[in-house]
């Protein structure tokens, strides 16, 4: 997992996504960093030693999830 994303580092992108959630989400939401890797079947497996870092976002309200997905 690269620390670089379009237009800057992955951390800048996560900051923008978090700021967007604070301004636009109507219900509760959260984000968490997890270390792990994608297996051969498309599932994410947690692994504190190997793999890469991935940011997960979760939403209580389905409308917040849909709006987030359409935006990002």
N, C-alpha and C positions, 0 to 999 in steps of 0.2 A: 504494500500500500504506500503510495507516494505521498510525501508531505506537500507536493505541489498540485495545484488545481488551476483551472482556467482563470487568469487574471490575478494570481497570487498564490499564497500558501493555503493549504487546506484549513489552517486555523483561521485565516481571514474569512474564508467561505463559511465555516461553522459559526463564527461571530455574526455574520450577516444573517444567517438562517435563524440563529437564536434571537437576534434583534427583531426579525420579522415576526417570529412567534409571539414575542412580548407585545408587539403592537397590534397584531391581527387576530390572535386566537381568542375565542369566546369562552372556552372551557379550560380545564387543566391540561397541561402538557409537560413533558419532561424530555431531557436528552441525556444520554450516557455514552461514554467511551467504553468500548470493549476491545480486547485483543483476541484475535483468533484468525481463522482462515475459512475459506469456502471449500467444501468438499466437492467431489466429482459429480454430485447430484444436485448442486445448487443450494445446499443447506449451509448455514453458518455455524461453525463449531468454535466454542470458546476455548482459548488456549493461552494461559498467562505467560508462557515462555516463547512460543513461536508464533508465526503469522504476522499480521499487521493490525493496525488500529483502525477501528470503524466507529463512526458516530451513529447512534440510533436515536430516532425521535419517536415519541409515543404520544397519542392524543386521546383524551377522554371523549371528546365530541367528534363524531364521524365527519361533520361538516368542516371542522378544523383540519382534519386529516386530508380531506379531498381538496380543500383550498391550498394547503401546503403542497400537496402532490402536483397540482396544476401549476403552481408558482415555481417550484424548484424542479 
